Amino acid sequence: MTKRQATTISTWLMPSTPAERRAIRNTARALCYGLRIPDGDHLVMILGNGDEKTNFDAVQTWVRDQLLMSGQAPGRANLNRLFHALEGELCRWEASLWQ
């Protein structure tokens, strides 16, 4: 791991600046729009840690966790990967309901 990669990972462990929080919020907003996730709180226990109040909050938590695990920063470069990962997560959850 290079010094730059280590810095990127440590920077995103816990978003602390307004720009970092805004980037995660904007990524979550784009995912909610793209996947047509409605208002409500039905995804809190699926995507979040249980402390969130809305689906949007849960998606923000999920985005932060995914970025933390991958060591990447939010942005357009990761949006497609996150979109497909979240879509897969929701499909797996839905399929488990019918088994």
C-alpha positions as CSV (number, residue, x, y, z in Angstrom):
1,M,0.0,0.0,0.0
2,T,1.4,3.4,-0.9
3,K,1.4,6.4,1.4
4,R,-1.3,8.0,-0.8
5,Q,-3.6,5.0,-0.5
6,A,-3.1,4.8,3.3
7,T,-3.9,8.5,3.5
8,T,-7.1,8.0,1.4
9,I,-8.2,5.1,3.6
10,S,-7.5,6.9,6.9
11,T,-9.2,10.1,5.6
12,W,-12.5,8.2,4.9
13,L,-12.6,6.1,8.1
14,M,-14.8,8.6,9.7
15,P,-15.8,11.6,7.5
16,S,-15.0,14.6,9.5
17,T,-15.1,17.6,7.2
18,P,-18.2,19.1,5.6
19,A,-16.9,18.2,2.2
20,E,-16.5,14.5,3.1
21,R,-20.0,14.3,4.6
22,R,-21.4,16.1,1.6
23,A,-19.7,13.7,-0.8
24,I,-21.3,10.7,1.0
25,R,-24.7,12.4,1.2
26,N,-24.6,13.2,-2.5
27,T,-23.6,9.7,-3.4
28,A,-26.4,8.3,-1.2
29,R,-28.9,10.7,-2.8
30,A,-27.8,9.6,-6.3
31,L,-28.2,5.9,-5.3
32,C,-31.7,6.6,-3.8
33,Y,-32.8,8.4,-7.0
34,G,-31.3,5.8,-9.4
35,L,-32.8,2.8,-7.5
36,R,-36.0,4.6,-6.8
37,I,-35.8,4.1,-3.1
38,P,-38.9,5.7,-1.5
39,D,-39.1,7.8,1.6
40,G,-39.8,5.8,4.7
41,D,-37.8,3.8,7.2
42,H,-38.2,0.2,5.9
43,L,-34.5,-0.2,4.9
44,V,-33.1,1.0,8.2
45,M,-32.6,-2.5,9.6
46,I,-31.4,-3.8,6.3
47,L,-28.8,-1.3,5.2
48,G,-28.2,0.8,8.3
49,N,-27.0,0.0,11.8
50,G,-30.5,0.6,13.4
51,D,-29.9,4.2,14.5
52,E,-31.0,5.8,11.3
53,K,-34.4,7.4,11.0
54,T,-35.0,7.2,7.2
55,N,-34.1,5.1,4.2
56,F,-31.9,7.9,3.0
57,D,-30.0,7.9,6.3
58,A,-29.6,4.1,6.0
59,V,-28.2,4.4,2.5
60,Q,-25.7,7.0,3.7
61,T,-24.5,4.6,6.4
62,W,-24.3,1.8,3.8
63,V,-22.3,4.0,1.4
64,R,-19.9,5.1,4.2
65,D,-19.4,1.4,5.2
66,Q,-18.8,0.3,1.6
67,L,-16.3,3.0,1.1
68,L,-14.6,2.2,4.3
69,M,-14.3,-1.5,3.4
70,S,-12.9,-0.7,-0.1
71,G,-10.7,2.1,1.1
72,Q,-12.1,4.4,-1.6
73,A,-13.6,7.9,-1.6
74,P,-17.1,8.7,-2.8
75,G,-17.4,10.2,-6.2
76,R,-18.4,9.5,-9.8
77,A,-15.6,6.9,-10.1
78,N,-17.3,4.7,-7.5
79,L,-20.9,5.5,-8.2
80,N,-21.4,2.7,-10.8
81,R,-19.9,0.1,-8.5
82,L,-21.9,1.3,-5.5
83,F,-25.1,1.3,-7.6
84,H,-24.7,-2.3,-8.6
85,A,-23.6,-3.4,-5.1
86,L,-26.7,-1.8,-3.5
87,E,-29.0,-3.1,-6.2
88,G,-27.6,-6.6,-5.5
89,E,-27.9,-6.2,-1.8
90,L,-31.6,-5.2,-2.1
91,C,-32.3,-8.0,-4.6
92,R,-30.7,-10.6,-2.3
93,W,-32.8,-9.3,0.6
94,E,-36.0,-9.4,-1.4
95,A,-35.3,-12.9,-2.7
96,S,-34.7,-14.1,0.9
97,L,-38.3,-13.0,1.8
98,W,-39.7,-15.4,-0.7
99,Q,-37.8,-18.5,0.4
